[in-house]
Amino acid sequence: MYFAFLTSILVGIMSGIITGLTPGLHVNLVTLIVISSLKLHPFIIAVYLFSLGITHTFLDAIPAIFLGAPDEDLALLPGHELFIKGAGHEAVKLTVIGSFFTLILGVIFVPLLIFFASIIYSFLKPFILFLLILLMIILFFKSRSFFSLFTFFISGILGLIVLNSSLDNKMLPLFSGLFAVSTLFSSLIFPPKRVVPQQATNIIQLKTRDILSAIFGSSIAGVITSIFPGLSPAQSTALVQPYFSQNKFTYLIFAGGVNTIDFFISLTTLFVLGKARNGALIGIKKIMIFINIEQLIALACVGVLVGCVSVILTLKISRLAVIFINKVNFQKISIFVLFFLFLLNMYFSSWQGLIVLITSSIIGLIPILSKTPRSFSMGVLILPVIVNLVFSSWF
């Protein structure tokens, strides 16, 4: 059993490296394949999925920063801005800071959530619909752009159609198109005029106060993301970051931190409320039905261990990415990844998935070209959630 336990952690980390470094290859898809094909002890599979998920939240920063950086005029995200300046590795380091230290804070949050999560959720449950709508209204006013509203509703309509269809692996073409393919395609259409060769730099000097504030703020944003269904880490970051830091590069700390702590504390949400907020936790719930306190503690310890390993792996692989990206043609990499994503979607979602992929990719270009926050593409999940909550409360 101990050998199987350690092996599941190791294989989970290796799988997380693959999913994290492969744009469009989501944890949800791997979870579906694993729980439908492996006949192992449920807790061993749970350890594997949790290790996979934690590793993924660290590693996925690398392709997000090193692949798909558009022209300087379109590079709204701080990670792409640093990549264009040759400091992609430094951007990755900031996400790692956020991921690791919010993971540690997550350990502190776990016992608090065990005692208070059910009370908080019971209080908020009658107002979830109204609060979710209110949060979106606040984000619309912060953006002050028609295109943000348009992106939200057009992606939401696509989500309503696809999520209520018989398509296999619905999330794969939706998220591949909205975020991965659209980014890569925009980088091919509007390539950076000049990309400084990548190197390990220290051009961003953040104050300790800003770093600590961003770590704490991203923890709060992660809790918000875990409470409100459909709300993305980017959106909760947009809501919370201005109150904790005005430095735009702390966004990278938030980006890493929110992803990791949201995944980590979702385990506690599953334990206390029986509700899973992401694909890996849905898989764990499906195979285990429920988890006890001993299993919760064991998985939390696994998460911390895997997080420590992921820090080293992410920084090492990022340094290798610096060397690799300087030696190959950037556009050829983008074309290769695009081709891979089309094959991946064709294999798992057939030709209908390709139609969804192309449609979602076109929608994903709207915020890029209009220079508005891409987080409004999460309307693909939020609008269906709102519609579902409306129908469940009124009918």
Contacts in CASP RR format, 6 or more apart in sequence:
PFRMAT RR
TARGET T0000
AUTHOR 0000-0000-0000
METHOD contacts of the structure
MODEL  1
MYFAFLTSILVGIMSGIITGLTPGLHVNLVTLIVISSLKLHPFIIAVYLF
SLGITHTFLDAIPAIFLGAPDEDLALLPGHELFIKGAGHEAVKLTVIGSF
FTLILGVIFVPLLIFFASIIYSFLKPFILFLLILLMIILFFKSRSFFSLF
TFFISGILGLIVLNSSLDNKMLPLFSGLFAVSTLFSSLIFPPKRVVPQQA
TNIIQLKTRDILSAIFGSSIAGVITSIFPGLSPAQSTALVQPYFSQNKFT
YLIFAGGVNTIDFFISLTTLFVLGKARNGALIGIKKIMIFINIEQLIALA
CVGVLVGCVSVILTLKISRLAVIFINKVNFQKISIFVLFFLFLLNMYFSS
WQGLIVLITSSIIGLIPILSKTPRSFSMGVLILPVIVNLVFSSWF
1 41 0 8 1.000
4 40 0 8 1.000
4 41 0 8 1.000
4 44 0 8 1.000
5 44 0 8 1.000
5 47 0 8 1.000
8 40 0 8 1.000
8 44 0 8 1.000
8 45 0 8 1.000
8 47 0 8 1.000
8 48 0 8 1.000
8 51 0 8 1.000
9 47 0 8 1.000
9 48 0 8 1.000
9 51 0 8 1.000
9 302 0 8 1.000
9 305 0 8 1.000
9 306 0 8 1.000
11 48 0 8 1.000
11 51 0 8 1.000
12 48 0 8 1.000
12 49 0 8 1.000
12 51 0 8 1.000
12 52 0 8 1.000
12 55 0 8 1.000
12 306 0 8 1.000
13 51 0 8 1.000
13 52 0 8 1.000
13 55 0 8 1.000
13 306 0 8 1.000
13 309 0 8 1.000
13 310 0 8 1.000
13 313 0 8 1.000
15 30 0 8 1.000
15 48 0 8 1.000
15 51 0 8 1.000
15 52 0 8 1.000
15 55 0 8 1.000
16 27 0 8 1.000
16 51 0 8 1.000
16 52 0 8 1.000
16 53 0 8 1.000
16 55 0 8 1.000
16 56 0 8 1.000
16 59 0 8 1.000
17 55 0 8 1.000
17 59 0 8 1.000
17 313 0 8 1.000
17 317 0 8 1.000
18 25 0 8 1.000
19 25 0 8 1.000
19 26 0 8 1.000
19 27 0 8 1.000
19 30 0 8 1.000
19 52 0 8 1.000
19 53 0 8 1.000
19 56 0 8 1.000
19 59 0 8 1.000
19 60 0 8 1.000
20 55 0 8 1.000
20 56 0 8 1.000
20 59 0 8 1.000
20 60 0 8 1.000
20 62 0 8 1.000
20 63 0 8 1.000
21 59 0 8 1.000
21 60 0 8 1.000
21 62 0 8 1.000
21 63 0 8 1.000
21 317 0 8 1.000
22 63 0 8 1.000
22 340 0 8 1.000
23 63 0 8 1.000
23 67 0 8 1.000
23 176 0 8 1.000
23 180 0 8 1.000
23 183 0 8 1.000
23 184 0 8 1.000
23 337 0 8 1.000
23 341 0 8 1.000
24 172 0 8 1.000
24 175 0 8 1.000
24 176 0 8 1.000
24 179 0 8 1.000
24 180 0 8 1.000
24 341 0 8 1.000
24 344 0 8 1.000
25 344 0 8 1.000
26 171 0 8 1.000
26 172 0 8 1.000
26 175 0 8 1.000
27 49 0 8 1.000
27 52 0 8 1.000
27 53 0 8 1.000
27 56 0 8 1.000
27 278 0 8 1.000
27 279 0 8 1.000
27 280 0 8 1.000
28 171 0 8 1.000
28 172 0 8 1.000
28 278 0 8 1.000
28 279 0 8 1.000
28 280 0 8 1.000
28 282 0 8 1.000
29 169 0 8 1.000
29 171 0 8 1.000
29 172 0 8 1.000
29 348 0 8 1.000
30 52 0 8 1.000
31 49 0 8 1.000
31 52 0 8 1.000
31 279 0 8 1.000
31 280 0 8 1.000
31 282 0 8 1.000
31 283 0 8 1.000
32 169 0 8 1.000
34 45 0 8 1.000
34 48 0 8 1.000
34 49 0 8 1.000
35 45 0 8 1.000
35 283 0 8 1.000
35 286 0 8 1.000
35 287 0 8 1.000
38 45 0 8 1.000
42 287 0 8 1.000
42 288 0 8 1.000
43 288 0 8 1.000
43 295 0 8 1.000
43 298 0 8 1.000
45 284 0 8 1.000
45 287 0 8 1.000
46 284 0 8 1.000
46 287 0 8 1.000
46 288 0 8 1.000
46 291 0 8 1.000
46 295 0 8 1.000
46 299 0 8 1.000
47 298 0 8 1.000
47 299 0 8 1.000
47 302 0 8 1.000
49 280 0 8 1.000
49 283 0 8 1.000
49 284 0 8 1.000
50 267 0 8 1.000
50 280 0 8 1.000
50 284 0 8 1.000
50 299 0 8 1.000
50 302 0 8 1.000
50 303 0 8 1.000
50 306 0 8 1.000
51 302 0 8 1.000
51 303 0 8 1.000
51 306 0 8 1.000
52 280 0 8 1.000
53 263 0 8 1.000
53 280 0 8 1.000
54 103 0 8 1.000
54 260 0 8 1.000
54 263 0 8 1.000
54 264 0 8 1.000
54 302 0 8 1.000
54 303 0 8 1.000
54 306 0 8 1.000
54 307 0 8 1.000
54 310 0 8 1.000
55 306 0 8 1.000
55 307 0 8 1.000
55 309 0 8 1.000
55 310 0 8 1.000
55 313 0 8 1.000
57 99 0 8 1.000
57 256 0 8 1.000
57 259 0 8 1.000
57 260 0 8 1.000
57 263 0 8 1.000
57 310 0 8 1.000
58 95 0 8 1.000
58 96 0 8 1.000
58 99 0 8 1.000
58 256 0 8 1.000
58 260 0 8 1.000
58 307 0 8 1.000
58 310 0 8 1.000
58 311 0 8 1.000
58 313 0 8 1.000
58 314 0 8 1.000
59 310 0 8 1.000
59 313 0 8 1.000
59 314 0 8 1.000
59 317 0 8 1.000
60 259 0 8 1.000
61 91 0 8 1.000
61 92 0 8 1.000
61 95 0 8 1.000
61 96 0 8 1.000
61 99 0 8 1.000
61 255 0 8 1.000
61 256 0 8 1.000
61 314 0 8 1.000
62 92 0 8 1.000
62 314 0 8 1.000
62 317 0 8 1.000
62 318 0 8 1.000
62 321 0 8 1.000
64 79 0 8 1.000
65 79 0 8 1.000
65 80 0 8 1.000
65 82 0 8 1.000
65 83 0 8 1.000
65 88 0 8 1.000
65 91 0 8 1.000
65 92 0 8 1.000
65 95 0 8 1.000
66 83 0 8 1.000
66 88 0 8 1.000
66 198 0 8 1.000
66 321 0 8 1.000
66 325 0 8 1.000
67 183 0 8 1.000
67 184 0 8 1.000
67 187 0 8 1.000
67 333 0 8 1.000
67 334 0 8 1.000
67 337 0 8 1.000
68 80 0 8 1.000
68 183 0 8 1.000
68 184 0 8 1.000
68 186 0 8 1.000
68 187 0 8 1.000
68 334 0 8 1.000
69 75 0 8 1.000
69 80 0 8 1.000
69 83 0 8 1.000
69 84 0 8 1.000
69 187 0 8 1.000
69 192 0 8 1.000
69 195 0 8 1.000
70 80 0 8 1.000
70 183 0 8 1.000
70 186 0 8 1.000
70 187 0 8 1.000
70 190 0 8 1.000
70 191 0 8 1.000
70 192 0 8 1.000
70 368 0 8 1.000
71 190 0 8 1.000
71 191 0 8 1.000
71 192 0 8 1.000
71 193 0 8 1.000
72 81 0 8 1.000
72 84 0 8 1.000
72 192 0 8 1.000
72 193 0 8 1.000
73 190 0 8 1.000
74 186 0 8 1.000
74 190 0 8 1.000
74 368 0 8 1.000
74 369 0 8 1.000
74 371 0 8 1.000
75 81 0 8 1.000
75 84 0 8 1.000
75 192 0 8 1.000
76 371 0 8 1.000
76 373 0 8 1.000
77 251 0 8 1.000
78 91 0 8 1.000
78 248 0 8 1.000
78 249 0 8 1.000
78 251 0 8 1.000
78 252 0 8 1.000
79 88 0 8 1.000
79 91 0 8 1.000
79 252 0 8 1.000
82 88 0 8 1.000
82 90 0 8 1.000
82 91 0 8 1.000
82 203 0 8 1.000
82 204 0 8 1.000
82 249 0 8 1.000
83 91 0 8 1.000
83 195 0 8 1.000
83 198 0 8 1.000
84 192 0 8 1.000
84 194 0 8 1.000
84 195 0 8 1.000
84 196 0 8 1.000
85 196 0 8 1.000
85 203 0 8 1.000
86 195 0 8 1.000
86 196 0 8 1.000
86 197 0 8 1.000
86 198 0 8 1.000
86 199 0 8 1.000
86 201 0 8 1.000
87 198 0 8 1.000
87 199 0 8 1.000
87 201 0 8 1.000
87 203 0 8 1.000
87 204 0 8 1.000
88 198 0 8 1.000
88 318 0 8 1.000
88 322 0 8 1.000
89 198 0 8 1.000
89 199 0 8 1.000
89 200 0 8 1.000
89 201 0 8 1.000
89 318 0 8 1.000
89 319 0 8 1.000
89 321 0 8 1.000
89 322 0 8 1.000
90 200 0 8 1.000
90 201 0 8 1.000
90 202 0 8 1.000
90 203 0 8 1.000
90 204 0 8 1.000
91 252 0 8 1.000
92 314 0 8 1.000
92 315 0 8 1.000
92 318 0 8 1.000
93 315 0 8 1.000
93 318 0 8 1.000
94 204 0 8 1.000
94 206 0 8 1.000
94 249 0 8 1.000
94 250 0 8 1.000
94 252 0 8 1.000
94 253 0 8 1.000
95 252 0 8 1.000
95 253 0 8 1.000
95 255 0 8 1.000
95 256 0 8 1.000
95 257 0 8 1.000
96 256 0 8 1.000
96 311 0 8 1.000
96 314 0 8 1.000
96 315 0 8 1.000
97 211 0 8 1.000
97 215 0 8 1.000
97 253 0 8 1.000
98 214 0 8 1.000
98 215 0 8 1.000
98 218 0 8 1.000
98 253 0 8 1.000
98 254 0 8 1.000
98 256 0 8 1.000
98 257 0 8 1.000
98 260 0 8 1.000
99 256 0 8 1.000
99 257 0 8 1.000
99 259 0 8 1.000
99 260 0 8 1.000
99 307 0 8 1.000
99 310 0 8 1.000
99 311 0 8 1.000
99 314 0 8 1.000
100 260 0 8 1.000
100 307 0 8 1.000
100 308 0 8 1.000
100 311 0 8 1.000
101 215 0 8 1.000
101 257 0 8 1.000
102 215 0 8 1.000
102 218 0 8 1.000
102 219 0 8 1.000
102 222 0 8 1.000
102 256 0 8 1.000
102 257 0 8 1.000
102 258 0 8 1.000
102 260 0 8 1.000
102 261 0 8 1.000
102 264 0 8 1.000
103 257 0 8 1.000
103 260 0 8 1.000
103 261 0 8 1.000
103 264 0 8 1.000
103 303 0 8 1.000
103 304 0 8 1.000
103 307 0 8 1.000
104 304 0 8 1.000
105 215 0 8 1.000
105 216 0 8 1.000
105 219 0 8 1.000
105 261 0 8 1.000
106 219 0 8 1.000
106 261 0 8 1.000
106 264 0 8 1.000
106 265 0 8 1.000
107 300 0 8 1.000
107 304 0 8 1.000
109 219 0 8 1.000
109 223 0 8 1.000
109 261 0 8 1.000
109 265 0 8 1.000
109 268 0 8 1.000
110 265 0 8 1.000
110 268 0 8 1.000
110 296 0 8 1.000
110 300 0 8 1.000
113 265 0 8 1.000
113 268 0 8 1.000
113 269 0 8 1.000
113 272 0 8 1.000
114 268 0 8 1.000
114 271 0 8 1.000
114 272 0 8 1.000
117 268 0 8 1.000
117 269 0 8 1.000
117 272 0 8 1.000
117 273 0 8 1.000
118 272 0 8 1.000
118 273 0 8 1.000
120 227 0 8 1.000
121 227 0 8 1.000
121 272 0 8 1.000
121 273 0 8 1.000
124 131 0 8 1.000
124 227 0 8 1.000
128 228 0 8 1.000
128 229 0 8 1.000
128 389 0 8 1.000
129 386 0 8 1.000
129 389 0 8 1.000
129 390 0 8 1.000
129 393 0 8 1.000
131 228 0 8 1.000
132 228 0 8 1.000
132 229 0 8 1.000
132 231 0 8 1.000
132 382 0 8 1.000
132 385 0 8 1.000
132 386 0 8 1.000
132 389 0 8 1.000
133 386 0 8 1.000
135 228 0 8 1.000
135 231 0 8 1.000
135 235 0 8 1.000
135 239 0 8 1.000
136 152 0 8 1.000
136 382 0 8 1.000
138 239 0 8 1.000
139 148 0 8 1.000
139 235 0 8 1.000
139 238 0 8 1.000
139 239 0 8 1.000
139 373 0 8 1.000
139 375 0 8 1.000
139 376 0 8 1.000
140 148 0 8 1.000
140 149 0 8 1.000
140 152 0 8 1.000
142 238 0 8 1.000
143 372 0 8 1.000
143 373 0 8 1.000
143 376 0 8 1.000
145 370 0 8 1.000
145 372 0 8 1.000
147 366 0 8 1.000
147 367 0 8 1.000
147 370 0 8 1.000
147 372 0 8 1.000
148 367 0 8 1.000
148 372 0 8 1.000
148 373 0 8 1.000
148 376 0 8 1.000
149 376 0 8 1.000
150 366 0 8 1.000
151 363 0 8 1.000
151 364 0 8 1.000
151 366 0 8 1.000
151 367 0 8 1.000
151 370 0 8 1.000
151 372 0 8 1.000
151 376 0 8 1.000
151 377 0 8 1.000
151 379 0 8 1.000
152 376 0 8 1.000
152 377 0 8 1.000
152 379 0 8 1.000
152 382 0 8 1.000
152 383 0 8 1.000
153 379 0 8 1.000
153 383 0 8 1.000
154 363 0 8 1.000
154 366 0 8 1.000
155 178 0 8 1.000
155 360 0 8 1.000
155 363 0 8 1.000
155 364 0 8 1.000
155 376 0 8 1.000
155 377 0 8 1.000
155 378 0 8 1.000
155 379 0 8 1.000
155 380 0 8 1.000
155 383 0 8 1.000
156 379 0 8 1.000
156 380 0 8 1.000
156 381 0 8 1.000
156 382 0 8 1.000
156 383 0 8 1.000
156 384 0 8 1.000
157 383 0 8 1.000
158 174 0 8 1.000
158 356 0 8 1.000
158 359 0 8 1.000
158 360 0 8 1.000
158 363 0 8 1.000
158 380 0 8 1.000
159 174 0 8 1.000
159 379 0 8 1.000
159 380 0 8 1.000
159 381 0 8 1.000
159 383 0 8 1.000
159 384 0 8 1.000
160 383 0 8 1.000
160 384 0 8 1.000
160 387 0 8 1.000
162 170 0 8 1.000
162 173 0 8 1.000
162 174 0 8 1.000
162 356 0 8 1.000
163 170 0 8 1.000
163 384 0 8 1.000
164 384 0 8 1.000
165 352 0 8 1.000
167 173 0 8 1.000
167 349 0 8 1.000
167 352 0 8 1.000
167 353 0 8 1.000
167 356 0 8 1.000
168 348 0 8 1.000
168 349 0 8 1.000
168 350 0 8 1.000
169 348 0 8 1.000
169 349 0 8 1.000
170 349 0 8 1.000
170 356 0 8 1.000
172 344 0 8 1.000
172 345 0 8 1.000
172 348 0 8 1.000
172 349 0 8 1.000
172 353 0 8 1.000
173 345 0 8 1.000
173 349 0 8 1.000
173 353 0 8 1.000
173 354 0 8 1.000
173 356 0 8 1.000
173 357 0 8 1.000
173 360 0 8 1.000
174 356 0 8 1.000
174 360 0 8 1.000
174 380 0 8 1.000
175 360 0 8 1.000
175 380 0 8 1.000
176 341 0 8 1.000
176 344 0 8 1.000
176 345 0 8 1.000
176 357 0 8 1.000
176 360 0 8 1.000
176 361 0 8 1.000
177 341 0 8 1.000
177 357 0 8 1.000
177 360 0 8 1.000
177 361 0 8 1.000
177 364 0 8 1.000
178 360 0 8 1.000
178 361 0 8 1.000
178 363 0 8 1.000
178 364 0 8 1.000
178 377 0 8 1.000
178 380 0 8 1.000
179 364 0 8 1.000
179 374 0 8 1.000
179 377 0 8 1.000
180 337 0 8 1.000
180 341 0 8 1.000
181 338 0 8 1.000
181 341 0 8 1.000
181 357 0 8 1.000
181 360 0 8 1.000
181 361 0 8 1.000
182 360 0 8 1.000
182 361 0 8 1.000
182 362 0 8 1.000
182 363 0 8 1.000
182 364 0 8 1.000
182 365 0 8 1.000
182 368 0 8 1.000
183 368 0 8 1.000
184 334 0 8 1.000
184 337 0 8 1.000
184 338 0 8 1.000
184 341 0 8 1.000
185 338 0 8 1.000
185 361 0 8 1.000
185 365 0 8 1.000
186 365 0 8 1.000
186 368 0 8 1.000
186 369 0 8 1.000
187 330 0 8 1.000
187 331 0 8 1.000
187 334 0 8 1.000
188 331 0 8 1.000
188 334 0 8 1.000
188 335 0 8 1.000
188 338 0 8 1.000
191 330 0 8 1.000
191 331 0 8 1.000
195 330 0 8 1.000
197 326 0 8 1.000
198 321 0 8 1.000
198 322 0 8 1.000
198 325 0 8 1.000
198 326 0 8 1.000
199 322 0 8 1.000
200 319 0 8 1.000
200 322 0 8 1.000
204 249 0 8 1.000
206 247 0 8 1.000
206 249 0 8 1.000
206 250 0 8 1.000
207 247 0 8 1.000
210 245 0 8 1.000
210 247 0 8 1.000
210 250 0 8 1.000
211 250 0 8 1.000
211 253 0 8 1.000
213 244 0 8 1.000
213 245 0 8 1.000
213 250 0 8 1.000
214 241 0 8 1.000
214 244 0 8 1.000
214 245 0 8 1.000
214 250 0 8 1.000
214 253 0 8 1.000
214 254 0 8 1.000
215 253 0 8 1.000
215 257 0 8 1.000
216 244 0 8 1.000
217 240 0 8 1.000
217 241 0 8 1.000
217 243 0 8 1.000
217 244 0 8 1.000
217 254 0 8 1.000
218 237 0 8 1.000
218 240 0 8 1.000
218 253 0 8 1.000
218 254 0 8 1.000
218 256 0 8 1.000
218 257 0 8 1.000
218 258 0 8 1.000
218 261 0 8 1.000
219 257 0 8 1.000
219 261 0 8 1.000
220 240 0 8 1.000
220 244 0 8 1.000
221 233 0 8 1.000
221 236 0 8 1.000
221 237 0 8 1.000
221 239 0 8 1.000
221 240 0 8 1.000
221 241 0 8 1.000
221 254 0 8 1.000
221 258 0 8 1.000
222 233 0 8 1.000
222 236 0 8 1.000
222 257 0 8 1.000
222 258 0 8 1.000
222 261 0 8 1.000
222 262 0 8 1.000
222 265 0 8 1.000
223 261 0 8 1.000
223 265 0 8 1.000
224 231 0 8 1.000
224 236 0 8 1.000
224 239 0 8 1.000
224 240 0 8 1.000
225 231 0 8 1.000
225 232 0 8 1.000
225 233 0 8 1.000
225 235 0 8 1.000
225 236 0 8 1.000
225 258 0 8 1.000
225 262 0 8 1.000
225 277 0 8 1.000
226 262 0 8 1.000
226 265 0 8 1.000
226 266 0 8 1.000
226 269 0 8 1.000
226 277 0 8 1.000
228 236 0 8 1.000
229 277 0 8 1.000
229 381 0 8 1.000
229 385 0 8 1.000
230 378 0 8 1.000
230 381 0 8 1.000
230 382 0 8 1.000
230 385 0 8 1.000
231 378 0 8 1.000
231 382 0 8 1.000
232 375 0 8 1.000
232 378 0 8 1.000
232 381 0 8 1.000
233 255 0 8 1.000
233 256 0 8 1.000
233 258 0 8 1.000
233 259 0 8 1.000
233 262 0 8 1.000
234 255 0 8 1.000
234 373 0 8 1.000
234 374 0 8 1.000
234 375 0 8 1.000
234 378 0 8 1.000
235 375 0 8 1.000
235 378 0 8 1.000
236 258 0 8 1.000
237 251 0 8 1.000
237 254 0 8 1.000
237 255 0 8 1.000
237 258 0 8 1.000
238 373 0 8 1.000
238 375 0 8 1.000
240 254 0 8 1.000
241 250 0 8 1.000
241 251 0 8 1.000
241 254 0 8 1.000
244 250 0 8 1.000
260 307 0 8 1.000
262 277 0 8 1.000
262 278 0 8 1.000
263 278 0 8 1.000
263 280 0 8 1.000
263 281 0 8 1.000
264 300 0 8 1.000
264 303 0 8 1.000
266 276 0 8 1.000
266 277 0 8 1.000
266 278 0 8 1.000
266 281 0 8 1.000
267 281 0 8 1.000
267 284 0 8 1.000
267 291 0 8 1.000
267 296 0 8 1.000
267 299 0 8 1.000
267 300 0 8 1.000
268 296 0 8 1.000
269 275 0 8 1.000
269 276 0 8 1.000
269 277 0 8 1.000
269 281 0 8 1.000
270 276 0 8 1.000
270 281 0 8 1.000
270 284 0 8 1.000
270 285 0 8 1.000
270 291 0 8 1.000
271 291 0 8 1.000
271 293 0 8 1.000
271 296 0 8 1.000
274 285 0 8 1.000
274 290 0 8 1.000
276 282 0 8 1.000
276 283 0 8 1.000
276 284 0 8 1.000
276 285 0 8 1.000
284 291 0 8 1.000
288 295 0 8 1.000
291 299 0 8 1.000
325 333 0 8 1.000
341 357 0 8 1.000
342 354 0 8 1.000
342 357 0 8 1.000
345 353 0 8 1.000
345 354 0 8 1.000
345 357 0 8 1.000
346 353 0 8 1.000
346 354 0 8 1.000
349 356 0 8 1.000
349 357 0 8 1.000
360 380 0 8 1.000
363 377 0 8 1.000
364 374 0 8 1.000
364 377 0 8 1.000
366 372 0 8 1.000
367 373 0 8 1.000
367 374 0 8 1.000
367 376 0 8 1.000
367 377 0 8 1.000
368 374 0 8 1.000
END
